Each structure stands twice: as structure tokens, then as C-alpha cells.
Amino acid sequence: MKVYLPEPWVLKPGIPVTLHFTEHAVVSRQIEDPIRHVLVTRESLLFYVDEVDGTKVDRVYSILSQKHAAEFAGYLPGRKYVGYRFTIIKDAPGFVPPRIVTVKPL
């Protein structure tokens, strides 16, 4: 069975975006290690995004960074994230993980 995944959301360095999430999942993904160039399995936190900067969308925000995923840990139980908008920024290109700038209640 195939699962529909909308187009993933890719952050541009230095440009903050405000996202609203409706659902989440933790999945295993195979990715190429950028240094060793071998396939590795990593856990990824996926959020389904219904709003970006106030515009309705159908996207997925996928987080591989354990540090960035940990920022959402308190919002996962009971899907608390649904009641908030998260402004996120990627400070630099490359392996720098994004970070949460602000969290605002709806």
C-alpha cells in the first residue's frame, strides 16, 4: 500500500518561516550519509503542514536532526502542536540544523 506524502518543505538559510502542523509521525528513512556516501537508516520526525506564513498548503516538514526534533518533544504528546504556530529558521547552509525562533498560540 502506498501512502500519500505531499511535497516536503525545504527551508532556505536565513529566512524564517511560520508553520502550523496538523499531524505527525516518526518514521525510519534510508538516506545517504553525506560524508561516507553509504546508505544509513535514520529516524525522522514528520509533520504534516497545513499553513506556511499564513497561506494554506499541503506539505510535509521532515526533521532528521535529533537536536531540532528534541525542540518539539514537549508538543508531541496529545498533539499539543496543533494549538500553536512555530517560526523556524535555518541559520546557515549545510549541516546546521534549523531551530525554533518563536512559538505562538493560535
C-alpha positions as CSV (number, residue, x, y, z in Angstrom):
1,M,0.0,0.0,0.0
2,K,1.3,3.4,-0.9
3,V,1.0,6.3,1.5
4,Y,0.4,9.8,0.1
5,L,3.1,12.3,1.2
6,P,2.8,15.8,0.0
7,E,5.8,17.7,-1.2
8,P,8.3,18.2,1.6
9,W,9.1,21.6,3.0
10,V,12.7,22.7,2.5
11,L,14.0,25.7,4.5
12,K,16.2,28.4,2.9
13,P,19.0,29.6,5.1
14,G,18.4,32.9,6.9
15,I,14.7,33.1,6.0
16,P,12.3,32.4,8.9
17,V,9.0,30.6,8.2
18,T,6.0,30.2,10.3
19,L,4.4,26.8,10.1
20,H,1.3,25.2,11.5
21,F,1.1,21.4,11.9
22,T,-1.9,19.1,11.9
23,E,-0.4,15.6,12.3
24,H,3.0,14.0,13.0
25,A,4.7,10.6,12.6
26,V,8.1,9.1,13.4
27,V,9.4,7.0,10.5
28,S,12.6,5.2,9.6
29,R,14.2,6.5,6.4
30,Q,17.2,5.4,4.4
31,I,19.4,8.3,3.4
32,E,22.9,8.7,2.0
33,D,25.5,9.7,4.7
34,P,26.9,12.9,3.2
35,I,30.4,12.2,4.4
36,R,30.8,8.4,4.0
37,H,28.5,8.1,1.0
38,V,26.8,5.0,2.2
39,L,23.1,4.3,2.9
40,V,22.1,4.6,6.6
41,T,18.8,4.3,8.3
42,R,17.7,7.2,10.4
43,E,14.6,8.1,12.4
44,S,12.8,11.1,11.0
45,L,10.1,13.2,12.7
46,L,7.5,14.2,10.0
47,F,4.9,16.9,10.5
48,Y,2.0,17.5,8.1
49,V,1.9,21.2,7.4
50,D,-1.4,23.0,6.5
51,E,-0.1,26.6,6.7
52,V,3.1,28.4,5.8
53,D,3.3,32.1,6.7
54,G,-0.5,32.3,6.8
55,T,-1.0,30.6,3.4
56,K,-2.9,27.3,3.2
57,V,-0.6,24.4,1.9
58,D,-0.4,20.6,1.8
59,R,3.2,19.9,2.7
60,V,5.4,17.8,4.9
61,Y,8.2,19.1,7.2
62,S,10.7,16.3,7.8
63,I,13.2,16.6,10.6
64,L,16.3,14.4,10.6
65,S,18.2,16.4,13.2
66,Q,17.9,14.9,16.7
67,K,18.6,18.4,18.2
68,H,15.8,20.0,16.2
69,A,13.4,17.2,16.8
70,A,14.0,17.5,20.5
71,E,12.7,21.0,20.4
72,F,9.3,19.6,19.6
73,A,9.3,16.8,22.3
74,G,7.0,18.7,24.7
75,Y,4.5,19.4,21.9
76,L,4.1,15.8,20.7
77,P,2.0,14.2,23.5
78,G,-1.6,14.8,22.8
79,R,-0.7,16.6,19.6
80,K,-0.3,19.9,21.5
81,Y,1.5,21.4,18.5
82,V,-1.9,21.8,16.8
83,G,-2.6,24.7,19.1
84,Y,0.5,26.7,18.0
85,R,2.3,28.3,15.1
86,F,6.1,27.7,15.1
87,T,8.5,30.1,13.5
88,I,11.6,28.2,12.4
89,I,14.9,29.3,10.8
90,K,17.8,27.6,9.3
91,D,20.7,29.9,10.2
92,A,23.2,28.7,7.6
93,P,23.5,26.2,4.7
94,G,24.9,22.8,5.1
95,F,24.7,20.6,8.2
96,V,23.4,23.3,10.5
97,P,20.0,22.2,11.9
98,P,17.0,24.5,11.9
99,R,15.8,25.9,15.2
100,I,12.6,27.2,16.6
101,V,12.6,31.0,16.9
102,T,9.1,31.5,18.4
103,V,6.1,29.5,19.4
104,K,2.8,31.4,19.4
105,P,-0.6,30.0,20.5
106,L,-3.5,30.2,17.9
